[in-house]
């Protein structure tokens, strides 16, 4: 193989390996397109993509919105929409994954960032949230979770933030949407 072709081949392999997968999340309110940072958050991104590729998000929905108005008992306020399979037993739920902090990945909870919901570190599985505005209290060292480990961010919205805002403004009671928003499809692009 001639050297020029070989170098072009190597360049293409490197360029392709550095691409970030994208995912389209379809709801009745429109589509949300996500860029997944598999290179920066390999454990968390692989978990999410496994749910996507194996179609395990069947029956997923957005069910929770956290707004400045609906956190009367919280001293650390955030704004997010949360979705996934719900906290009930679901046959599609996989085992929890190791916690990748923002200190490890460098992915901060900025506007449109998608992250895994969790209770304790190492308990994240099928629940995720999208930030509405910058949410530094969700990063490593933030005070939203008492353990200070923050949440595992793994991608961001690259199109469809208007859909995120529509969901965030829907009627809710105690942070739970009065009517859940179905995620009718989540597919790799």
Secondary structure, 3 states (H helix, E strand, C coil): CCHHHHHHHHHHHHHHHCCCCEEEEEECCEEEEEEECCCCCHHHHHHHHHHHHCCCCCCCEEEEEECCCCCCCCCCCCCEEEEECCCCCCCCCCCCCCCCCHHHHCCCCCCCEEEECCCCCCCCCCEEEEECCCCHHHCCCCCCCCCCCCCEEEEEEEECHHHHHHHHCCCEECCEEEEEEEEEEEEEC
